[in-house]
């Protein structure tokens, strides 16, 4: 029997990045928010103990490099079947909204509900091994995320916000961005207590934004135009998705048409908080 699972995107309402640890991972303070944009996983079992992946998006790898294939491989010995998974993708690839991570979390949840029956803390340990963002997607909603992404503290959701998501046709390379970021003077040198403003306002700075905007000049052109229209442009994760926060959904709808017209090659969509 085929099951259909929605795997929701996230945006970083704010993101503070600290210097890397000895293992190469960067500690963070970030407010994560799941939003209404989602991919759909269609999953069915197969007797052959392999993981067969297909997608509506030709540029998405469907071989052993796909995170779903990696997820299956580390759990294969605990599972009685192989799986066929079709990914109906709407979250931009390389967009900083955790498309691969939320897919992995959705597949992990499916495996756990149907076969593994592990407590959440054990599932989070598996998720952390697979990728730093994946533990959050097992919880979702709004959360202060710390450590390297594995420490998740749910906080109240700003329900009155509507987010206009704008993604230039750029595949933002996380490895290149962090390499460039690490070569710059460090602003936040020590991991201390989360700034009170981070928890109160939620929406704020992204430590990687200057690095990304300097690597890809298209962002500066976009931001200049957005500021001229009277709005503030934020960035999710390491890009390439940027966003504007609106208090009024109708205003967001109207402005989205203006962005479509001005930047016809950019992906433009609207999302709202999912708890």
C-alpha positions as CSV (number, residue, x, y, z in Angstrom):
1,X,0.0,0.0,0.0
2,X,1.4,3.4,-1.0
3,X,1.5,6.1,1.6
4,X,1.7,9.9,0.8
5,X,3.6,12.1,3.3
6,X,3.9,15.8,3.3
7,X,7.3,17.1,4.3
8,X,7.3,20.8,5.1
9,X,10.0,23.3,4.4
10,X,11.6,25.6,7.0
11,X,13.0,29.1,7.1
12,X,15.6,30.5,9.5
13,X,13.9,33.5,10.9
14,X,17.3,34.3,12.3
15,X,20.7,32.6,12.4
16,X,23.8,33.2,14.4
17,X,26.8,31.1,13.4
18,X,29.9,30.6,15.6
19,X,33.4,29.5,14.6
20,X,33.7,25.7,13.8
21,X,34.5,23.1,16.5
22,X,37.3,20.6,16.1
23,X,35.0,18.3,14.2
24,X,34.3,21.0,11.7
25,X,30.7,21.7,12.6
26,X,29.6,25.2,13.4
27,X,27.5,25.8,16.6
28,X,24.5,27.9,15.9
29,X,21.7,29.8,17.6
30,X,18.7,29.9,15.2
31,X,15.0,30.3,15.1
32,X,13.6,27.7,12.8
33,X,10.0,27.9,11.5
34,X,8.2,25.3,9.4
35,X,6.1,26.8,6.7
36,X,3.3,25.6,4.4
37,X,5.5,24.9,1.4
38,X,6.0,21.1,1.1
39,X,7.3,18.2,-0.9
40,X,5.2,14.9,-1.0
41,X,6.8,11.5,-0.6
42,X,4.9,8.6,-2.0
43,X,6.3,5.5,-0.4
44,X,5.5,1.8,-1.0
45,X,7.4,-1.4,0.0
46,X,9.1,-3.8,-2.3
47,X,10.5,-7.3,-1.7
48,X,13.9,-6.4,-3.1
49,X,15.8,-4.8,-0.2
50,X,16.9,-1.7,-2.0
51,X,15.6,1.9,-2.0
52,X,14.4,3.0,-5.4
53,X,13.9,6.8,-5.8
54,X,12.2,8.8,-8.5
55,X,11.2,12.5,-8.7
56,X,9.3,15.0,-10.8
57,X,12.5,17.1,-10.7
58,X,15.2,15.9,-13.2
59,X,18.0,17.8,-11.4
60,X,17.4,15.9,-8.1
61,X,19.9,13.1,-7.6
62,X,18.0,9.7,-7.3
63,X,21.0,7.5,-6.8
64,X,22.9,6.4,-3.7
65,X,23.8,10.1,-3.0
66,X,20.2,11.0,-2.2
67,X,19.6,11.4,1.5
68,X,16.7,9.0,1.4
69,X,19.0,6.3,0.1
70,X,21.5,7.0,2.8
71,X,18.7,6.8,5.4
72,X,17.7,3.4,4.1
73,X,21.2,2.1,4.0
74,X,21.9,2.8,7.7
75,X,18.6,1.2,8.8
76,X,18.5,-1.6,6.2
77,X,19.3,-4.5,8.6
78,X,16.4,-3.4,10.9
79,X,13.8,-3.4,8.1
80,X,11.9,-6.3,6.4
81,X,11.5,-4.6,3.0
82,X,13.0,-2.3,0.5
83,X,11.1,0.8,-0.6
84,X,10.0,2.7,-3.7
85,X,9.9,6.5,-3.1
86,X,8.6,9.1,-5.5
87,X,9.5,12.7,-4.4
88,X,7.1,15.3,-5.8
89,X,9.4,18.3,-5.1
90,X,8.3,21.9,-4.7
91,X,10.9,23.1,-2.2
92,X,13.7,24.6,-4.2
93,X,16.9,22.5,-4.3
94,X,19.8,24.3,-2.6
95,X,17.4,26.9,-1.3
96,X,18.3,26.9,2.4
97,X,14.8,25.6,3.3
98,X,15.9,22.1,4.3
99,X,14.3,20.3,1.3
100,X,16.5,17.2,1.6
101,X,16.5,17.2,5.4
102,X,12.7,17.4,5.7
103,X,12.4,14.5,3.1
104,X,14.7,12.5,5.3
105,X,12.8,13.3,8.5
106,X,9.5,12.3,6.7
107,X,11.0,9.0,5.6
108,X,12.4,8.4,9.1
109,X,9.0,9.1,10.6
110,X,7.4,6.7,8.2
111,X,9.9,3.9,9.0
112,X,9.5,4.5,12.7
113,X,5.7,4.5,12.7
114,X,5.5,1.3,10.6
115,X,8.6,-0.7,11.6
116,X,11.2,0.7,14.0
117,X,9.0,1.9,16.9
118,X,11.8,3.9,18.5
119,X,11.4,6.6,21.1
120,X,11.9,10.2,19.7
121,X,15.2,10.6,21.4
122,X,16.7,7.6,19.6
123,X,15.2,8.8,16.3
124,X,16.8,12.2,16.8
125,X,20.2,10.4,17.3
126,X,19.8,8.7,13.9
127,X,18.7,12.0,12.3
128,X,21.7,13.9,13.8
129,X,24.1,11.3,12.2
130,X,22.4,11.9,8.8
131,X,22.4,15.7,8.8
132,X,22.4,18.7,11.2
133,X,18.9,20.0,10.2
134,X,17.1,16.7,10.2
135,X,16.3,16.5,14.0
136,X,14.3,19.7,13.8
137,X,12.0,18.3,11.2
138,X,11.1,15.5,13.5
139,X,9.6,18.1,15.8
140,X,8.7,21.0,13.5
141,X,6.8,24.2,14.4
142,X,8.8,27.0,15.8
143,X,12.0,26.3,17.8
144,X,15.2,27.8,19.1
145,X,17.8,25.4,17.6
146,X,21.3,25.3,19.1
147,X,24.3,23.1,19.2
148,X,25.0,22.0,15.7
149,X,21.2,21.7,15.1
150,X,20.4,18.8,17.4
151,X,19.2,20.8,20.4
152,X,15.6,21.9,19.8
153,X,13.5,24.1,22.2
154,X,10.0,24.7,21.0
155,X,8.9,28.4,21.4
156,X,5.6,30.2,20.5
157,X,4.8,30.7,16.9
158,X,4.2,34.2,15.3
159,X,0.9,33.2,13.7
160,X,0.2,36.6,12.2
161,X,3.1,36.4,9.7
162,X,2.9,35.6,6.0
163,X,6.3,35.0,4.2
164,X,7.0,35.9,0.6
165,X,9.7,33.4,-0.5
166,X,12.0,34.6,-3.3
167,X,14.7,32.2,-4.7
168,X,17.1,33.3,-7.4
169,X,18.1,30.6,-10.0
170,X,21.2,29.9,-7.9
171,X,22.3,26.6,-6.3
172,X,23.9,27.9,-3.2
173,X,26.9,25.7,-2.3
174,X,26.9,25.3,1.5
175,X,30.5,24.1,1.6
176,X,31.7,27.1,-0.4
177,X,29.8,29.5,1.7
178,X,31.1,28.1,5.0
179,X,34.7,28.0,3.6
180,X,34.3,31.7,2.7
181,X,32.6,32.5,6.0
182,X,35.4,31.0,8.0
183,X,38.0,33.1,6.1
184,X,36.2,36.3,7.3
185,X,36.6,38.1,10.6
186,X,34.4,36.4,13.2
187,X,31.6,38.5,14.6
188,X,30.3,36.1,17.2
189,X,33.4,34.5,18.7
190,X,32.0,32.7,21.7
191,X,28.9,30.5,22.3
192,X,27.1,32.3,25.1
193,X,23.5,32.4,26.2
194,X,21.0,33.2,23.3
195,X,20.5,37.0,23.0
196,X,17.1,37.9,24.6
197,X,16.2,39.8,21.4
198,X,16.5,36.5,19.4
199,X,13.7,34.9,21.4
200,X,11.6,38.0,21.6
201,X,11.7,39.2,18.0
202,X,12.5,35.8,16.3
203,X,13.1,37.7,13.0
204,X,16.6,39.0,12.7
205,X,20.2,38.6,11.5
206,X,21.7,35.8,9.5
207,X,25.5,35.5,10.0
208,X,25.9,34.0,6.5
209,X,24.0,36.7,4.6
210,X,27.0,39.0,3.9
211,X,29.1,36.1,2.7
212,X,26.4,34.8,0.4
213,X,25.5,38.2,-1.0
214,X,29.2,38.9,-1.8
215,X,29.6,35.5,-3.5
216,X,26.4,36.0,-5.6
217,X,25.9,39.6,-6.7
218,X,22.3,38.9,-7.9
219,X,21.3,39.0,-4.2
220,X,22.5,42.6,-3.8
221,X,20.5,43.6,-6.9
222,X,17.4,42.0,-5.4
223,X,17.9,43.5,-2.0
224,X,18.4,47.0,-3.4
225,X,15.1,46.7,-5.3
226,X,13.3,45.3,-2.2
227,X,14.6,48.1,0.0
228,X,13.5,50.7,-2.5
229,X,10.0,49.2,-2.3
230,X,10.0,49.7,1.5
231,X,10.7,46.2,2.7
232,X,13.4,44.2,4.5
233,X,15.0,41.2,2.8
234,X,16.0,38.2,5.0
235,X,17.8,35.0,4.1
236,X,17.1,31.5,5.1
237,X,20.0,29.2,6.1
238,X,22.9,29.6,3.6
239,X,20.6,30.6,0.8
240,X,19.5,30.8,-1.9
241,X,16.0,31.5,-0.6
242,X,15.3,35.0,0.7
243,X,12.1,36.2,2.2
244,X,10.0,39.1,3.3
245,X,7.8,39.0,6.4
246,X,4.3,40.5,6.0
247,X,1.7,41.2,8.6
248,X,-1.0,41.3,6.0
249,X,-1.7,38.3,3.6
250,X,-3.4,40.5,1.0
251,X,-0.4,42.8,0.9
252,X,1.9,39.8,0.5
253,X,-0.2,38.5,-2.4
254,X,-0.1,41.9,-4.2
255,X,3.6,42.3,-3.7
256,X,4.3,38.8,-4.9
257,X,2.9,39.7,-8.3
258,X,5.2,42.7,-8.5
259,X,8.3,40.5,-7.7
260,X,7.1,38.0,-10.4
261,X,7.0,40.8,-13.0
262,X,10.3,42.3,-12.0
263,X,12.3,39.0,-11.6
264,X,10.6,36.6,-14.0
265,X,13.3,33.9,-13.7
266,X,13.1,33.8,-9.9
267,X,11.0,31.3,-7.9
268,X,8.4,33.2,-6.0
269,X,5.9,31.6,-3.5
270,X,4.0,32.3,-0.3
271,X,4.3,30.4,2.9
272,X,2.7,30.7,6.4
273,X,3.7,29.2,9.7
274,X,2.9,25.5,10.3
275,X,2.9,24.4,14.0
